[in-house]
Amino acid sequence: MSDGACLSDRVPLQRARGVLTLGVARREGGGTALARLRQEGCLKARLPAIERGADLTAVLVNSSGGIASGDRLDSVIEAGPGASLTVTSQAAERVYRAEPGGPPAEVRTRIEVGAGARVEWLPQETILFNAARLDRALHVTLAEDAVFVGLECLLLGRAAMGERVHSGSLRDLIHIERAGEPILHDPIRIEGAISEQLASRATAGGAVAIATLVLVAPDAATRLAALREALAGSGAEAGASCWNKLLLARIIATDGATARAAILAALPILRGGRPIPRVWNC
């Protein structure tokens, strides 16, 4: 689709609704198994075959073909005590141009991680087209000793396609709580003339790709030096900090390929050397 792509140009006034609840539990004798799955509307989950001993992986699919103005997508991911789950997406998600005066698309994801459990939230990029309107929030609740690896990557237009996001609306939030206490509240809000705001050094310095990586783990601090070294050689502008057993990195780049290269350099460090989900190579 072009710079001004709009899903409603094809399907006037039709709104997508998706609800997904995915729960996993630790098996007796080891390993993780699916405990609950509810799929409604356009949101689906697929669990591909994995090698023995590997983490269970869920691949999320939006069967509507993208996100348009007025869509509402709600996901709940639950990992019981001792379980391990990796969640990714089938492909990059696309947020299409909204109708003039149309409501934003709303995307809500809630992740709950039990005692001794680990969840990795690793969706592929979210691409915003010109005049898109997106209101997205990720809420993560962790037990005291739970481990969480998180990634969100926004791509405001595809440079290789000559696309630019001149205007639109973006509200994005990552909120994490551990043992009932907030440890991260990270909002992004850009309204109106997006390209002008991204050009400022106070925001993105002209970058169009913005990625946030998070690791919450007892040993998070031990990975900081290696992460900074990997990001320094990635070609993107990036920084990383660690406090209170939480490691946070931000990446900005002038194109999606550079941002992805930085992400691919960082993820093995955050994931303890495990390879990226295979669907990222498809």
C-alpha positions in Angstrom: 0.0 0.0 0.0 1.1 3.6 -0.5 2.1 6.3 2.0 -1.5 7.1 2.6 -2.8 3.5 2.8 -6.2 3.1 4.4 -7.8 -0.2 5.2 -11.2 1.6 5.2 -10.7 2.4 1.5 -11.3 -1.3 0.9 -13.8 -2.1 3.6 -15.8 1.0 4.5 -16.8 1.5 8.1 -16.0 -2.1 9.1 -14.2 -2.4 12.4 -12.2 -5.3 13.6 -12.5 -6.8 17.0 -10.2 -9.4 18.5 -9.9 -11.0 21.9 -7.2 -13.5 22.8 -6.5 -15.2 26.1 -3.5 -17.5 26.3 -2.4 -19.3 29.5 0.4 -21.8 30.0 1.4 -23.9 33.0 4.5 -26.0 34.0 4.1 -29.7 33.3 4.9 -32.2 36.0 8.3 -33.5 35.2 9.3 -30.3 33.4 8.4 -28.3 30.4 5.5 -25.9 29.7 2.1 -26.8 28.3 -0.9 -24.9 27.0 -3.4 -24.5 29.8 -6.0 -22.1 28.3 -6.7 -20.6 24.9 -9.6 -18.4 23.9 -9.7 -16.8 20.5 -12.4 -14.5 19.3 -12.6 -12.3 16.2 -9.4 -11.5 14.3 -6.8 -12.5 16.9 -5.4 -16.0 16.7 -2.5 -17.9 18.3 -0.5 -20.7 16.7 1.9 -22.9 18.7 4.4 -24.3 16.2 6.3 -27.6 17.0 9.4 -27.0 19.0 12.5 -29.0 19.9 12.4 -31.0 23.0 13.5 -28.9 26.0 12.9 -25.6 24.2 10.5 -22.9 25.5 6.9 -23.1 24.3 6.4 -20.5 21.6 3.1 -18.7 20.6 2.9 -16.9 17.3 0.1 -14.3 17.3 -1.8 -13.7 14.0 -4.1 -10.8 13.2 -6.3 -12.3 10.5 -7.9 -8.9 9.6 -4.7 -8.0 7.6 -3.8 -4.9 9.6 -5.2 -2.4 12.1 -7.6 0.4 11.1 -9.3 3.3 12.8 -11.7 2.1 15.4 -10.4 -1.4 15.7 -10.1 -2.9 19.2 -7.6 -5.7 20.0 -7.3 -7.2 23.5 -4.8 -9.9 24.5 -4.1 -11.5 27.9 -1.0 -13.7 28.3 -0.7 -15.7 31.5 2.3 -17.9 32.6 1.8 -20.0 35.8 4.5 -20.7 38.4 7.6 -22.1 36.8 6.3 -21.9 33.2 8.3 -20.5 30.2 6.7 -18.9 27.2 7.9 -16.9 24.2 5.3 -14.8 22.4 6.0 -13.3 18.9 4.0 -12.3 15.8 3.7 -13.8 12.4 4.9 -10.6 10.7 5.1 -6.9 11.1 1.8 -5.3 12.1 0.4 -2.4 10.0 -1.6 0.5 11.2 -3.5 2.1 8.3 -4.5 5.7 7.7 -7.5 6.7 9.7 -10.6 8.4 8.2 -10.6 12.2 8.9 -12.0 12.6 12.5 -12.0 8.8 13.0 -11.2 7.2 16.3 -7.8 5.7 17.1 -7.3 1.9 16.9 -7.0 0.6 20.4 -4.5 -2.3 21.3 -4.3 -3.6 24.8 -2.0 -6.4 26.0 -1.8 -7.7 29.6 0.9 -10.1 30.6 0.9 -11.9 34.0 4.0 -13.9 35.0 3.9 -16.2 38.1 6.6 -17.1 40.6 9.7 -18.5 38.9 8.2 -18.1 35.5 9.5 -16.4 32.4 7.7 -14.7 29.5 9.3 -13.2 26.5 7.2 -10.7 24.5 8.9 -10.3 21.1 6.5 -9.1 18.5 7.9 -7.9 15.1 7.7 -4.3 14.1 4.5 -2.2 14.1 4.4 0.0 11.0 2.4 3.2 11.1 1.2 4.7 7.8 0.6 8.4 7.3 -2.4 9.8 9.2 -2.6 6.6 11.3 -4.1 6.8 14.8 -3.0 4.3 17.4 -3.6 4.0 21.1 -1.6 1.0 22.5 -0.7 -0.1 26.0 1.3 -3.1 27.4 0.7 -3.9 31.1 3.0 -6.5 32.7 2.5 -7.9 36.2 5.4 -10.0 37.6 6.0 -12.1 40.7 9.0 -11.1 42.7 11.3 -13.7 41.0 9.7 -13.8 37.6 11.7 -13.0 34.4 10.4 -10.8 31.6 11.9 -9.9 28.3 10.0 -7.3 26.3 10.3 -5.6 22.9 8.3 -3.0 21.1 9.4 -1.5 17.8 7.6 1.3 16.0 8.4 2.1 12.4 6.9 5.4 11.2 6.9 4.8 7.5 9.1 2.5 5.4 12.1 4.4 4.1 12.8 1.8 1.4 9.2 2.5 0.0 9.6 6.3 0.1 7.0 6.6 2.8 6.8 9.4 5.4 4.4 9.9 8.3 3.7 13.6 8.1 0.7 13.5 10.6 -1.2 11.2 12.8 -1.6 10.2 16.5 0.4 7.8 18.5 -0.1 6.9 22.2 2.1 4.1 23.4 2.6 2.9 27.0 4.7 0.2 28.6 3.8 -0.3 32.3 5.5 -3.0 34.5 4.8 -4.0 38.1 6.7 -6.4 40.2 5.3 -7.9 43.4 2.6 -5.2 43.3 5.1 -2.3 42.9 5.4 -0.2 39.7 9.0 -0.4 38.3 8.5 1.1 34.9 6.0 3.5 33.4 7.1 4.5 29.9 4.7 6.5 27.8 5.1 7.9 24.3 2.7 10.5 22.9 3.0 12.2 19.5 0.1 14.1 18.1 -0.4 16.1 14.9 2.7 16.9 12.8 4.6 13.7 13.6 7.5 14.2 11.1 8.2 17.7 12.5 8.3 16.4 16.0 10.5 13.5 15.2 13.0 15.8 13.5 13.8 17.4 16.9 16.9 16.2 18.8 14.7 16.2 21.9 12.6 13.4 20.4 14.2 11.3 17.6 16.6 13.5 15.7 15.0 12.6 12.4 14.8 8.9 13.1 11.7 7.0 12.0 12.3 3.7 13.8 12.0 3.6 17.6 12.5 0.4 19.6 12.4 -0.3 23.4 13.9 -3.4 25.0 13.3 -4.5 28.6 14.7 -7.2 30.8 13.4 -7.7 34.3 15.5 -10.4 36.0 17.5 -11.0 39.1 20.7 -10.9 37.0 19.8 -8.0 34.8 22.7 -5.9 35.8 25.2 -8.5 34.7 24.1 -8.1 31.1 24.4 -4.3 30.8 28.0 -4.1 29.7 27.5 -6.8 27.0 24.3 -5.1 25.8 26.0 -1.7 25.5 28.8 -3.2 23.5 26.5 -4.9 21.1 24.4 -1.8 20.6 27.5 0.3 20.0 28.4 -1.7 16.9 24.9 -2.0 15.5 24.8 1.2 13.4 21.8 2.6 15.3 21.8 5.3 18.0 21.1 3.5 21.3 21.5 3.7 25.0 20.9 1.3 27.9 20.6 1.6 31.7 19.9 -0.8 34.6 18.4 -0.2 38.0 16.4 -2.2 40.5 16.9 -5.5 38.5 15.4 -3.8 35.4 17.5 -3.3 32.2 16.1 -0.8 29.7 17.4 0.0 26.2 16.2 2.5 23.6 17.1 2.3 19.9 16.4 4.9 17.3 17.4 4.6 13.6 16.7 6.3 10.3 15.3 3.1 8.8 13.8 -0.2 9.8 16.6 -2.4 8.7 19.1 -0.6 10.9 16.8 -0.8 13.9 16.2 -4.5 13.3 19.9 -5.2 13.1 20.4 -3.5 16.5 17.5 -5.6 17.9 19.0 -8.8 16.6 22.3 -7.9 18.2 20.7 -7.2 21.6 18.2 -10.0 21.9 20.6 -12.9 22.4 22.1 -11.0 25.3 18.7 -10.4 27.0 17.7 -14.0 26.2 20.7 -15.8 27.6 22.1 -16.7 24.2 18.9 -18.4 22.8 18.3 -17.8 19.1 15.5 -15.5 18.0 12.1 -17.1 17.1 12.2 -18.8 13.7 9.3 -16.8 12.4 11.5 -13.7 12.4 13.4 -15.2 9.6 10.4 -16.0 7.4 
